[in-house]
Amino acid sequence: MCTTVYLASSTPVPIIRPDAATHLSVTPLEQTNPALASLSRILSFPHISVVGAHTGCGCGFQGTNLDHAEDPDDIRTSRLLLSHYLAARLKEGAHLQIYACWAGDERRPSRSQRSITSEEIASHSFVERQLLDLG
């Protein structure tokens, strides 16, 4: 089972297609995805994307999933790239939220909420079902 990291934004965000050479992907959540209705109750912003690390999923930001061979340098690089990506969106004036949960747990309510800076993302492991407001 994988961690899924969702990014909600007040404005559309640039897409980064997943590929073997990148440590970050950002793909819009398809309108037909059944998770969208559940996430819309948790996230405040209309533009929802799925964010992946070097593993292709959110597990690579955590460094704790045994299904993926984890290299600390890959984890650091993925987190740093996400931090830069989020900082650029904030600089453009977007309002952002991040929500991480186990794949399939999107229907479960969030457990907690906190504010975080884009810089903190570089050293942050996502807490399951914690809503992060970025500012």
Secondary structure, 3 states (H helix, E strand, C coil): CCEEEEEEECCCCCCECCCCCCCCEEEECCCCCCHHHHHHHHCCCCEEEEEECCCCCCHHHHCCCCCCCCCHHHHHHHHHHHHHHHHHHHHCCCCEEEEEEECCCCCCCCCEEEEECHHHHCCCCCCCCEEEEEC
